[in-house]
Amino acid sequence: MSTRSAARPAYVCDACGHQPPKWLGRCPECGEWGSVVESTTGPAVAGKVVATRMPSEPARPIATISAAPARARPTGVSELDRVLGGGLVPGAVVLLAGEPGVGKSTLLLDVAQRWAAAGDTPSLVISGEESVSQVRLRAERIGALDERLFLAAESDLSAVLGHLDAVKPGLLVLDSVQTISSPGEGVPGGVTQVRAVTAALVAVAKERGIATVLVGHVTKDGQVAGPRVLEHLVDVVLHFEGDKHSALRLVRGMKNRFGAADEVGCFEMHEAGIASLADPSGMFLTRYAEAVPGTCVTVAMEGRRALVTEVQALIGAAVPGSPRRTVSGIDSARLAMVLAVLQTRTKQLTLHDREVFAATVGGIRVTEPAADLAMALAVASGGLNLAVSPRLAAIGEVGLTGEVRRVGAVPRRLAEAARLGFRYALVPPDCGPAKTGVATPGLTVQEVPDLAAALQWAARFSAE
């Protein structure tokens, strides 16, 4: 007698698609809480026969396919074009995420106006968070008014698609994707809702060749809000970063199907909007009439861009108990390591009972190990009251034994230092022009094997 087992319900994670054997409060694959739901279709049956059908378009040899439809069109904002790989591609979907108030809406309103003014097709801005009057006030403030720029305030996906039929834009800006709802797809802003709305907009953008920019929210830890599949659906993922106390804004590429994924665009926020910074290094330097103790310059890499950055350090008086270690724009763990190395390897410095304050200039955040040498020289300069030459740039990672280790992109860093008029550079061993094959006219490059040698050469260059 044969028995027939009862059909068991199937479960799937809304965030990553993982199919656990039973319901769980937390997905074991992606770690999301409350994302495991009962599947309506059930798991795929092994050995199931899939019927074939004629494709809508036959496969063709790659040499016969034109690449013209995928050519990027410049947006008119040079730094954004730099990150995008030349501009916006028709049919491409870009996800721009950032913290509230960083300037996402302002930047995209400027992009939409430039697109409408320069192109053959209008641009459409859909706002799900503000009224059209509020967007109009911002457009007046930044000078982004154009007859071919259309505005609408909608929170329903069907209405958004209706606006696309009426306006027929070449550029769509949706602010933001978490505010758009689709009937029958869960609660607004939920995982299922955001995924359904994004999938629908991606399909429309590909079908009609509309360049689409979706504004996304971020979580407390800086990640894009919503399911991880959201980042897989779009073509480009950009993060808009900036400190509310600083005018500096960075657009960082995280994913790009049409260009490099490690580019960074620099912007300056002011009352009239956001302006591109083609040469931002001047924001991160302080011009002194005379050399001042406690400062040293390094060349940091933001993506593929070299930025000359000043590191400052202030050594306070000796205090009982545990002295403070305060940082701004610098990794506190790397500062603690550099202080320990200086205390051990430099006998004339006493730092264990003194307060240390370290910061960067201009609001930039430098966390890469290449800034260790400049950090160490700034601390030693402040502790010994000996000024480092303002024409000196220090590049290198400091190890626990005091050695200076190699870092990446040294030729590009040296070229940027030479371009800005620096005369001296301290680099790790095997990183000079003789090894890299890159000539740096006017720049004296000195290789230093350890921290003691770096301090000696810094003192020698300061005396010249």
N, C-alpha and C positions, 0 to 999 in steps of 0.2 A: 504494500500500500504506500503510495507516494504521498509525501507531505509537501505543502506549499507554504513557504515562509511568508509572514506578513510583510508588506512593504514598509520599510523604515524611512523616516523623514531624513532628508539630506540638509546639510548646513554649509554655508559659505560665508567668508569674510567679505564685508562690503568694501574694506579698505584695500586689500591686496589680492583677493580672489582665492585664498587658501580654503580648502574644503576639509575641515576636521570631521572625525567620525561621529562626534556628538556636540551638543551645544556647550559652549564655553563662555565664561564672562569676558575673557581676554584672549585675543587671537595669539596662538603660539608662534605664528610666523612673523607678524609685524609688530605685535605688542599692543595693538589698539584695544581699548576697553569698549565693550558694548557694540562691537562691529559684526559679531557673528549672528547671522539671522538664518531662518529656515529658507531653503531654496525652493522656488516654485517649479523649477524644471527638473531638479534631481541631478545626480552625477551622471556622467556619460557611461553608457553601457559598453563593456568591452566587446569587440567584434561586431559592433553595429555597422551596417552597410549604409553609406552615405550616397545618395543619388547624385549623379553628375548632371550638369546643365551647361549650356553654351555661355561662355563669358560675354559680358557686355562689350568688351573690346579685346580683340586678339592680341597676343603677345607679339612684339616686334623686335627686330635687331636693335641693339642699343645705339648703334651708329646712325640709325634713321630717325631717332627721336630728337626733337628740337629742345634745346635748353632755354630758349627765349622766355617761355612763360615763368620760369623760375628765377629770372634775373631780378636782383634787388633794386628797389627804387629808393633813392635817398630821401630821408625825412626832412632835411633841412637843419637838423640838430646834429652837429658834427660828432659830438661825443657819444650820442646814442647810436649813430651810424657806425661808429667804431666798434661798439659792443655787438651790434647786430650783424656785423660782417659786410657793411656797405649800405644797409637800409632794410626796408620792409619788403618781403617777397609777396606778390599777390597770392592769396590763398593760404598764407602762413598764419598760424595762431601763436601769439606771444602772450605769456603769462608774466605780468609784472607784479611782484609782491614786495611789501614793505610795511613798516610800522605806521600807525596813524599819524598824520601831520608831517610826514617826511617830505611830501611834495609830489606824490605820484599823480594826483589829478591835475595839478598845475602843469607838470611836464607834458602830460598827454594832451591837455587842451592846447598847448602851444604846438605840439606835433600835428594835431588835427587841423589847426588853422593853417599851418604851413602846407600841409597836404592839399587842402582845399584851394589855397591860393595859387599853387604851382602846377596842379595836375588837371587832367581832363575829367576826373570823376569827383563828386562831392565826398565829404567825410561826415560821419554820423557819430555823435556822442550820446550814449544812453547812460543816464545816471539813475541808479537805484537807491542812492543815499541822500541826494540833494534835489531840490526843485530846479526847474529851468531858470528861474529868476536868480537863484544863488549862483548857478554856473555862469549866467550872463554877467553878474557883478565881477566874478573872477576874471572872465574874459576881458572886460573893460580895463581891469587893473593891469593886466599883463599885455594888453594890446593884441588880443587874439580874436578880433571880430572879422568875419568874412561872410559874404552872402551865400557861399557854397558850403558853409559849416552849419550843419543841422543839429539841434538839441532835442532831446526827449527825456522825460522822467517816467520810467517804467520799472515794474518789478515782476511782470509776467512774461514768460518765454514766448507765448503766442503773440503778444503785442509787440515784442521785440522783432519777431520774424515778420510781422505786418509792416513795421517801419522799414525793414530791409526791402520789402517789395515796393513800398511807396517811394523811397529815396534813391534806391539802387546805388549805394555808396561804394567807393573803392577802398575806404578805410572805416572800420568800425571800432570804436572804443567803448568798452562795457565796464562801468564803474559801479559796483564790483560784481564778480560772478557769484559771490555768496549771497547777494540780495535778490537774485533772480530765482523765481520758483516755476516749477512745472507741475501741473495738476496730476495727482496720482503717483507722485514720486517721493513720498515722505514729507517731513517737515521742512520748511524753508531754511536753508543754510546747513541742512544735514548732509551726511556723507552721500547718501543715495541721490539726494536732490542736486548737489553740486556736480556729481559725476554725470547725471543725466543731462543737465543744462550744458555742461562743457562738451559732451559728446555731440549734442544736437548742433551747437554753434560751430564745432569743428567740421561737421558734415556739410553745413551750409557754406562755410568759408571755402572749403575745397571745391564744392560744386560750382559756386559763383565766382571764385577767384577774388574774394574779399580779404584784404589784409586786416586781421583782427587782433586787437590788443585787449586782454582780459586783466583787470585789476584784481589782485588777490589779497586776502588778509593773511596775517602771520600769527603764529602762536606765541606763547610766552618765551619759548626758547629760540625764537627766530625762524622756525620752519614754516613752510607754506601750509595754511590751514586747509583742512579737507583731506580726502584720501590721497595716498601716494600715487594712485593711478592717474590723478589729475596731471601730474608732471609728465607722465608718459603719453598722455593724449595730445598735448600741445607740442609745437615744434621748437619753441624757444622759452627758456625760463630765466628771468632776470630778477635780481634782488636789488631793491633800492635801499641804501643804507645812509645813515647820517645821524649826528648828534644834534639834539634840539638847541644846544648851547653854541653850536658852531655853524658857520655858513657852508661848510663843505658837505657835499653830497656825492655818493659813489653809486654807480649802477654797475653791478657785478654780474657777469654772465655765468650761469650755472649749467645750462644746456643750450646747445645751438646746432641745429641740423644744417645750417647754411654758412657756418663760419667757425672760428675758434671759440671754444667754450671757457677760456680763461682770460678774456679781455675785461678791462675795467674802464669805465667812463667817469670823468670828474666834472662836477658841476658846482656852481656857487649860487646859493639861495640869497635873494635880496627882495626888496619890497616890490619891484617890478616883475618878479617871476624868478625863473631859473635860467642861468646862462652857462654855456659850455666853458670849460677851462682847458684850452688846448695845451697850456704850459703851466701846470699847477704847482711846480716845485717852489715857486716864490712864496706860496702861502705857508710853507713849512720851514721857513728860515727866518732868522732875526738878523738884521743888519746892525752890527756893532761898530762904533767909531774906533774902539780899541778892543783887544781880546779880553774876554771875561772868563774867570774860572768857573768850572762846572758845566761847560757845554762842549759838545762834540757833534760832528755831522756824519751821517751815514747815508747810504743809498739803498732804499727799500724797494722791493719789487711788489707791485700790486698787479697781479695777473702777468701780462707781458710788458708792463710799463714800469720804467725806473723812475723813482721819485726821490729827490734829494731831501732828506729829513733831518731836522736838528733834534738832538736828545739833550735834555737839561737835567741836572742833578743838583740837589742842595743837601749838604751835610750839616745837620743840626748839632747842638751841644750834647754832651754826655748826660744821660738820664738814668736814674735807678730803675731796676726792673726790666721789663721788655720794651725796647725802643720801637717806635712806629716805623713801618715801611709803607709809604703811601705812593701809589702810582696813578698816572693818568695817560692813557694811550699806550701803555707798556704792559707786558705780561708780568704779573707779580711773581710768578714762580721763577721766571728767568732772571728777574732782578735779584731774588733771594740767592739763586745759584751764583750769579756774578759777584755778589757781595761776599759770599763764602770763599770763592776763589781768590778775590782780592785780599781778604783777611789772611788767608793761608799763604799765598804766594808773594805778597808784597809786605815786607816786614815794617816799612815806614808808615803803613796805614793801620789805624785802629778803628774798626767799624762796629764791633759787636755790641757796644753800649751807646751808639749814637743814632739819632733819628736820621732817616734817609728819605728824601722825596725825589721822585723821578717822573718826568713827563716829556711828551712830545709837543711840538709847536704846530698850531693850526688845526687841531682837532683830528689829525690822522691817527689811526691805531696801527702800531707796528708790533707784530708778534713773532716774526720770523727770526730764526737764530742768527741771521747775518747781522743783526743790530747789536749782538752781544759785545763786540769789540768797542763800538762807539759808546755803549752804555758803561762799560768798564772804564774807558778813558774819561768820560764825563764825571763819574763818581770819584776817580782818582784825582782829577783836576780840582774838583770841589773840596775833597778831603785834604789835599796838599796845598791848596790855594795857588796852583800853578795853571795859568791859562794855556789852553790848547789853541794852536793857530786856527783862525776862522777859515783859512784856505786849505784845511786838511780834512779829508774824508776817510773814515775808518770802516772797513768791511771785513767781516769774519765772525765765525762762531767760536766761542770760548769753551774749551773742555774743562773737566773737573781738575785735571792736572796742570791747568794753565796754558795748554797748547792752543794755538789758533788753527781752527779747522777750515777746510775748503767749503765754499758755498756755491750755489748755482748762479749762472748769468753774470759772472764777473766782468766779461768784456762789455756787456750792455751797461752795467753800473758805472764802469770807468768812463765810458763814452759820455754818459750823462753828466758826470762830475766835471770832465774836461769841457763840455759844452757850456757849463755854467761858470767857468773861470776858476775852478779849484786848481791849486798848484801841486798839492801833495796828496798821496793816497797810500794807506796801509792796507795790505791784502794778505791772505794766507799764503803759505809756500806753494810754488808751482802755479801761481795765478797771475804773474806779471806779464807784460807784453811779450817777453821772450818765449813764454810758454803758450800764451793764447794766440799769438800772431796778430794781435790788434794793436795798432799804433795809436797812442794818445798824445798828440802834440801839446806841449806846454804843461803836461802832468808828469810829475816825478812819482813813479810807483815803486814802493818799497815793500818787499816781502818780509813778514815777521813770523818767526816760528812759534813764539809764545808771548804771553802777556808782558813779561819783563822786557823783552826786546821792543814790543810796541810802545811801552812807556818811555823807553830811552829814545826811540826815533821820534816820538811825538814831542818830547822836550827839545830835541835837536832841531826839528823843523820850526818849532815856536821861536827859537832863538835866531833864526835866519831873517 
